[in-house]
Amino acid sequence: MPHDPQIIAATFTRRLALFYSALFVAIGIQLPFFPLWLEAKGLDAQVIGFVLAAPMVVRIFAIPVATRLADRRQNLRAALVAGSAVAAAGNLAVGFTQGGMAILIVFSLASVFFTPIMPLAEAYALRGLAQHGRAYGPVRLWGSAAFIAGSLGAGWIIDSITPRNTIWLIVAAMAAAAVAAGGLVPLRPGRAPPGPPDLPYRGFLHTPGFIAVAVAAGLIQASHAIYYGFSSLDWKTAGLDGPTVGALWAVGVIAEITLFALSGRLPPGLGPAALLMIGAAGAVVRWTAMALDPPAAALPVLQCLHGLSFGASHLGAIGFVARAAPPGKAATAQGNLAVVLGGAMALSMGLSGLLYAAFGTFAYAGMAVMAACGGLFAFAAWQFSPRA
């Protein structure tokens, strides 16, 4: 391999961007279209709900184990390769499984290996990019772009295949992610991102400011539950056609990509807690407007706020973890954050169904309140934690 630092850095970022792209293509296919496969396999709505909830439950247990093991072995790349490969094999097994209970069990087992991939990837990316002096956002944006490509591409393909074959698109995309993981550049040995050298790691509860930041990020991200679960249904009920609904989702992701692309140029003084407060403000404005049943012409503008409600809060949360995690514990800290975010989203998704059934689009007001509470926790982190 060339010894020129610029060439080495470019190789690292290029292969990381390829891995993010492959991983998010898989996610972009699975999120919208896996339920169609479950329905085609004869599962009713209740069983489909249990299957889709499985990763949210599994991640609470799987992520801490996987991330701590990766930290103990000090080999994030190996963990990503193994997790991606087994997750692809697990979804292949799901494709051959018959019966609702059997599918639930096999998919849950596959999720044990799939759910830790994202926090492991974030820890690998943040540490490696810091070593090479590169920014996180311009690399991570390739994942967001790939999500759009995966969703739109699968949508075109699915029109020409039977729903029972949808699973093979997911398997193929996950296999591609496993291959891309194999091409990742090993991290240089040495210290993890800066952290307090005299503070032994005793769990994320003891990391100053972590609880406030994690709760803030959890509330802001969980405030997207009505949007994730019911926006498409609501827009179609209002008379928007499928391509328009798809385009609105794309606008939101494009706004997120734009923020990631510009993140390397953000003012140095704009710390993680400030980004979380900006994200909370964007979410409050967005959900308050959505609760008032805005005209269709206003929806693209409101979708642009996804760059703040999701993008800014995401950058703030992982930025704090990268800055505050003790040496050698980056993956564990990212895993702890992922557990908090996943638990908050699971609870919010359950609540969102009740709110939407009772109040319709006015349920977004509850999401605005949730985001505002997240902003208060972000403000507390900014006030009381020097690392935030």
C-alpha positions as CSV (number, residue, x, y, z in Angstrom):
1,M,0.0,0.0,0.0
2,P,1.3,3.5,-0.8
3,H,2.9,5.4,2.2
4,D,1.7,8.8,1.1
5,P,-0.7,9.9,3.9
6,Q,-3.0,11.6,1.5
7,I,-3.4,8.5,-0.6
8,I,-3.9,6.3,2.5
9,A,-6.5,8.8,3.8
10,A,-8.3,8.8,0.4
11,T,-8.3,5.0,0.3
12,F,-9.8,4.8,3.8
13,T,-12.6,7.3,3.1
14,R,-13.4,5.8,-0.3
15,R,-13.8,2.3,1.1
16,L,-15.7,3.6,4.1
17,A,-18.1,5.5,1.8
18,L,-18.6,2.3,-0.2
19,F,-19.4,0.3,2.9
20,Y,-21.9,3.0,4.1
21,S,-23.5,2.9,0.6
22,A,-23.9,-0.8,0.5
23,L,-25.3,-1.0,4.1
24,F,-27.8,1.8,3.4
25,V,-29.0,0.3,0.2
26,A,-29.9,-2.8,2.2
27,I,-31.7,-0.6,4.8
28,G,-33.4,1.4,2.1
29,I,-34.8,-1.9,0.7
30,Q,-35.7,-3.5,3.9
31,L,-37.5,-0.7,5.7
32,P,-40.2,-0.1,3.0
33,F,-40.5,-3.5,1.4
34,F,-39.8,-6.2,4.0
35,P,-43.4,-5.9,5.3
36,L,-44.7,-6.7,1.8
37,W,-42.8,-10.0,1.9
38,L,-44.1,-10.8,5.3
39,E,-47.7,-10.2,4.0
40,A,-47.0,-12.3,0.9
41,K,-45.9,-15.2,3.2
42,G,-49.3,-15.1,4.8
43,L,-48.6,-13.3,8.1
44,D,-51.4,-11.2,9.5
45,A,-51.0,-7.6,10.7
46,Q,-50.4,-8.6,14.3
47,V,-47.7,-11.1,13.6
48,I,-46.0,-8.7,11.1
49,G,-45.9,-6.1,13.9
50,F,-44.2,-8.6,16.2
51,V,-41.6,-9.4,13.5
52,L,-40.9,-5.8,12.7
53,A,-40.5,-5.0,16.5
54,A,-38.0,-7.8,16.9
55,P,-34.9,-5.7,16.0
56,M,-35.9,-3.0,18.5
57,V,-36.0,-5.5,21.3
58,V,-32.9,-7.5,20.2
59,R,-30.7,-4.5,19.9
60,I,-31.1,-3.7,23.6
61,F,-29.2,-6.9,24.4
62,A,-27.1,-7.5,21.2
63,I,-25.5,-4.1,20.8
64,P,-23.8,-3.8,24.3
65,V,-22.3,-7.3,23.9
66,A,-21.1,-6.8,20.4
67,T,-19.6,-3.3,21.0
68,R,-17.9,-4.3,24.3
69,L,-16.4,-7.4,22.6
70,A,-15.1,-5.2,19.7
71,D,-13.5,-2.8,22.2
72,R,-12.0,-5.7,24.2
73,R,-10.5,-7.2,21.0
74,Q,-9.6,-3.7,19.6
75,N,-10.7,-4.8,16.1
76,L,-13.7,-2.9,14.8
77,R,-13.1,-3.9,11.2
78,A,-13.2,-7.7,12.1
79,A,-16.5,-7.1,14.0
80,L,-18.0,-5.4,11.0
81,V,-16.9,-8.1,8.6
82,A,-18.2,-10.9,10.8
83,G,-21.5,-9.1,11.7
84,S,-22.3,-8.2,8.1
85,A,-21.5,-11.7,6.8
86,V,-23.6,-13.5,9.4
87,A,-26.5,-11.0,9.0
88,A,-26.5,-11.7,5.3
89,A,-26.6,-15.4,5.9
90,G,-29.3,-14.9,8.5
91,N,-31.5,-13.1,6.1
92,L,-30.9,-15.8,3.5
93,A,-32.2,-18.3,6.1
94,V,-35.2,-16.0,6.6
95,G,-36.0,-16.3,2.9
96,F,-36.3,-20.0,3.2
97,T,-38.3,-20.0,6.4
98,Q,-42.0,-20.9,6.5
99,G,-44.6,-19.9,9.2
100,G,-45.0,-16.8,11.3
101,M,-43.4,-18.1,14.5
102,A,-40.4,-19.6,12.6
103,I,-39.9,-16.4,10.7
104,L,-40.0,-14.4,13.9
105,I,-37.4,-16.6,15.5
106,V,-35.0,-16.7,12.5
107,F,-35.3,-13.0,11.9
108,S,-34.7,-12.2,15.5
109,L,-31.5,-14.3,15.4
110,A,-30.4,-12.5,12.2
111,S,-31.1,-9.2,14.0
112,V,-28.6,-10.2,16.7
113,F,-25.9,-9.7,14.2
114,F,-27.4,-6.9,12.1
115,T,-28.4,-4.4,14.8
116,P,-24.8,-3.8,16.1
117,I,-23.4,-3.0,12.7
118,M,-24.4,0.6,12.7
119,P,-22.9,1.6,16.1
120,L,-19.8,-0.4,15.2
121,A,-19.6,1.4,11.9
122,E,-19.9,4.8,13.5
123,A,-17.2,3.9,16.0
124,Y,-14.9,2.7,13.2
125,A,-15.6,5.7,11.1
126,L,-15.1,8.3,13.8
127,R,-11.9,6.8,15.0
128,G,-10.5,6.2,11.5
129,L,-11.5,9.6,10.1
130,A,-9.9,11.3,13.1
131,Q,-6.7,9.4,12.5
132,H,-6.7,10.6,8.9
133,G,-7.8,14.1,9.5
134,R,-11.1,13.8,7.6
135,A,-14.6,14.9,8.5
136,Y,-17.4,12.5,9.2
137,G,-20.3,14.2,7.5
138,P,-19.0,14.1,3.9
139,V,-18.5,10.3,4.1
140,R,-21.7,9.5,6.0
141,L,-23.8,11.4,3.4
142,W,-23.1,8.5,0.9
143,G,-25.2,6.3,3.2
144,S,-28.1,8.7,3.0
145,A,-27.8,8.9,-0.8
146,A,-27.7,5.1,-1.0
147,F,-30.8,4.8,1.1
148,I,-32.7,6.9,-1.6
149,A,-31.2,4.8,-4.3
150,G,-32.1,1.5,-2.6
151,S,-35.7,2.5,-1.9
152,L,-36.3,3.9,-5.4
153,G,-34.5,1.1,-7.2
154,A,-36.2,-1.6,-5.3
155,G,-39.5,0.2,-6.0
156,W,-38.9,-0.1,-9.7
157,I,-37.8,-3.7,-9.5
158,I,-40.6,-4.9,-7.3
159,D,-43.2,-3.8,-9.9
160,S,-41.8,-6.6,-12.1
161,I,-41.4,-9.4,-9.5
162,T,-43.7,-11.2,-7.1
163,P,-43.7,-10.0,-3.5
164,R,-42.3,-13.4,-2.3
165,N,-39.1,-12.6,-4.1
166,T,-38.6,-9.3,-2.3
167,I,-36.4,-11.0,0.3
168,W,-33.8,-11.8,-2.3
169,L,-33.2,-8.1,-3.0
170,I,-32.5,-7.6,0.7
171,V,-30.2,-10.7,0.9
172,A,-28.3,-9.5,-2.2
173,A,-27.8,-6.0,-0.7
174,M,-26.7,-7.4,2.7
175,A,-24.2,-9.7,0.9
176,A,-22.8,-6.6,-0.9
177,A,-22.4,-4.9,2.4
178,A,-20.5,-7.9,3.7
179,V,-18.2,-7.7,0.7
180,A,-17.7,-4.0,1.2
181,A,-16.9,-4.6,4.9
182,G,-14.1,-6.9,3.8
183,G,-12.5,-4.1,1.9
184,L,-12.4,-1.7,4.9
185,V,-8.9,-0.5,5.8
186,P,-7.7,-1.8,9.2
187,L,-7.4,1.0,11.8
188,R,-4.0,2.0,13.0
189,P,-3.2,0.9,16.5
190,G,-3.1,3.5,19.1
191,R,-5.3,5.7,21.2
192,A,-9.0,6.2,20.5
193,P,-10.5,9.7,20.1
194,P,-9.4,12.1,22.8
195,G,-10.8,11.2,26.2
196,P,-9.9,11.8,29.9
197,P,-6.8,9.6,30.5
198,D,-7.4,9.3,34.2
199,L,-11.1,8.3,34.1
200,P,-11.6,4.5,34.1
201,Y,-14.6,3.4,32.0
202,R,-17.3,2.2,34.4
203,G,-20.3,2.4,32.0
204,F,-22.0,5.2,30.2
205,L,-23.8,6.3,33.3
206,H,-20.5,7.6,34.7
207,T,-19.5,9.5,31.6
208,P,-20.2,13.2,32.4
209,G,-22.9,14.6,30.3
210,F,-23.7,11.4,28.6
211,I,-27.2,10.9,30.2
212,A,-28.3,14.4,29.2
213,V,-27.1,14.0,25.7
214,A,-28.5,10.5,25.2
215,V,-31.9,11.5,26.6
216,A,-31.9,14.6,24.4
217,A,-31.0,12.7,21.3
218,G,-33.4,9.9,22.2
219,L,-36.4,12.3,22.6
220,I,-35.6,14.3,19.4
221,Q,-35.1,11.2,17.3
222,A,-38.1,9.4,18.8
223,S,-40.2,12.5,17.9
224,H,-40.0,11.2,14.3
225,A,-42.3,8.3,15.1
226,I,-45.5,9.7,13.7
227,Y,-43.6,10.7,10.5
228,Y,-42.0,7.3,10.1
229,G,-45.1,5.4,10.8
230,F,-48.0,7.4,9.4
231,S,-46.9,10.2,7.1
232,S,-47.2,8.2,3.9
233,L,-50.6,7.0,4.9
234,D,-51.7,10.5,5.8
235,W,-50.4,12.0,2.6
236,K,-52.1,9.3,0.4
237,T,-55.3,9.8,2.3
238,A,-55.0,13.5,1.5
239,G,-54.9,12.7,-2.2
240,L,-51.2,12.7,-3.0
241,D,-50.0,10.0,-5.4
242,G,-47.2,7.5,-4.8
243,P,-44.5,9.3,-6.7
244,T,-45.3,12.5,-4.9
245,V,-45.1,10.8,-1.5
246,G,-41.8,9.2,-2.6
247,A,-40.4,12.6,-3.7
248,L,-41.3,14.1,-0.3
249,W,-39.4,11.4,1.5
250,A,-36.4,12.0,-0.9
251,V,-36.5,15.8,-0.1
252,G,-36.0,15.0,3.6
253,V,-33.1,12.7,3.0
254,I,-31.5,15.2,0.5
255,A,-31.7,17.9,3.3
256,E,-29.9,15.5,5.6
257,I,-27.3,14.8,3.0
258,T,-26.7,18.5,2.5
259,L,-26.0,19.0,6.2
260,F,-23.7,16.1,6.3
261,A,-21.8,17.4,3.3
262,L,-21.4,20.8,5.0
263,S,-20.6,19.5,8.4
264,G,-16.9,19.7,7.9
265,R,-17.3,23.5,7.4
266,L,-19.4,24.1,10.5
267,P,-17.9,26.6,13.0
268,P,-15.6,24.9,15.5
269,G,-17.5,26.4,18.4
270,L,-20.7,24.6,17.3
271,G,-20.5,21.7,19.8
272,P,-22.6,18.6,20.1
273,A,-25.1,20.1,22.6
274,A,-25.6,23.1,20.3
275,L,-26.3,20.8,17.4
276,L,-28.8,18.9,19.5
277,M,-30.6,22.2,20.4
278,I,-30.7,23.2,16.7
279,G,-32.1,19.7,15.9
280,A,-34.7,20.1,18.6
281,A,-35.8,23.6,17.4
282,G,-36.1,22.2,13.8
283,A,-38.2,19.3,15.1
284,V,-40.5,21.6,17.1
285,V,-41.2,23.8,14.1
286,R,-41.6,20.9,11.8
287,W,-44.0,18.9,14.0
288,T,-46.0,21.9,15.1
289,A,-46.6,22.9,11.4
290,M,-47.5,19.3,10.6
291,A,-50.1,19.2,13.4
292,L,-51.8,22.1,11.8
293,D,-52.5,20.1,8.6
294,P,-50.5,22.3,6.2
295,P,-51.3,22.6,2.5
296,A,-49.4,20.2,0.1
297,A,-47.4,23.2,-1.2
298,A,-45.8,23.6,2.2
299,L,-44.7,20.0,2.6
300,P,-41.4,20.2,0.7
301,V,-40.3,23.2,2.8
302,L,-41.2,21.3,6.0
303,Q,-39.4,18.2,4.7
304,C,-36.2,20.3,4.4
305,L,-36.3,20.6,8.2
306,H,-35.4,16.9,8.3
307,G,-31.8,18.1,7.9
308,L,-32.1,19.7,11.3
309,S,-34.5,17.4,13.2
310,F,-32.6,14.3,12.2
311,G,-29.3,15.4,10.7
312,A,-28.2,17.9,13.3
313,S,-29.3,15.8,16.3
314,H,-27.5,12.8,14.8
315,L,-24.3,14.7,14.3
316,G,-24.6,16.2,17.8
317,A,-25.1,12.8,19.5
318,I,-22.3,10.9,17.8
319,G,-20.0,13.9,18.1
320,F,-20.4,14.0,21.8
321,V,-19.7,10.3,22.1
322,A,-16.6,10.6,20.0
323,R,-15.4,13.4,22.1
324,A,-16.2,12.1,25.6
325,A,-15.7,8.3,25.3
326,P,-12.6,7.1,27.3
327,P,-9.7,5.7,25.3
328,G,-10.5,2.2,23.8
329,K,-14.2,2.4,24.6
330,A,-15.5,4.1,21.5
331,A,-17.6,1.2,20.2
332,T,-19.0,0.5,23.7
333,A,-20.1,4.2,24.0
334,Q,-21.6,4.2,20.6
335,G,-23.4,1.0,21.4
336,N,-24.8,2.5,24.6
337,L,-26.1,5.5,22.7
338,A,-27.7,3.2,20.1
339,V,-29.5,1.3,22.9
340,V,-30.9,4.5,24.3
341,L,-32.0,5.7,20.9
342,G,-33.6,2.4,20.0
343,G,-35.4,2.1,23.3
344,A,-36.8,5.6,23.0
345,M,-37.9,4.9,19.4
346,A,-39.6,1.6,20.3
347,L,-41.6,3.3,23.0
348,S,-42.5,6.3,20.8
349,M,-43.6,4.0,18.0
350,G,-46.0,2.2,20.3
351,L,-47.3,5.6,21.5
352,S,-47.6,7.0,18.0
353,G,-50.2,4.4,17.0
354,L,-52.4,5.4,19.9
355,L,-52.0,9.1,19.3
356,Y,-52.6,8.9,15.5
357,A,-55.7,6.7,16.1
358,A,-57.1,9.3,18.5
359,F,-56.1,12.6,17.0
360,G,-55.1,12.0,13.4
361,T,-52.5,14.6,12.1
362,F,-52.8,16.6,15.4
363,A,-50.8,13.7,16.9
364,Y,-47.7,15.6,15.6
365,A,-48.3,18.0,18.4
366,G,-47.2,15.3,20.8
367,M,-44.1,14.8,18.8
368,A,-43.4,18.6,19.0
369,V,-43.6,18.4,22.8
370,M,-41.3,15.4,22.9
371,A,-38.7,17.3,20.8
372,A,-39.0,20.3,23.0
373,C,-38.2,18.2,26.0
374,G,-35.2,16.9,24.1
375,G,-34.1,20.4,23.6
376,L,-34.3,21.1,27.3
377,F,-32.0,18.1,28.0
378,A,-29.6,19.4,25.3
379,F,-29.5,22.8,27.0
380,A,-28.7,21.1,30.3
381,A,-25.9,19.2,28.7
382,W,-24.6,22.5,27.2
383,Q,-24.8,24.2,30.6
384,F,-23.2,21.6,32.8
385,S,-20.9,19.4,30.7
386,P,-17.7,20.9,29.4
387,R,-17.4,18.3,26.6
388,A,-20.9,19.1,25.2
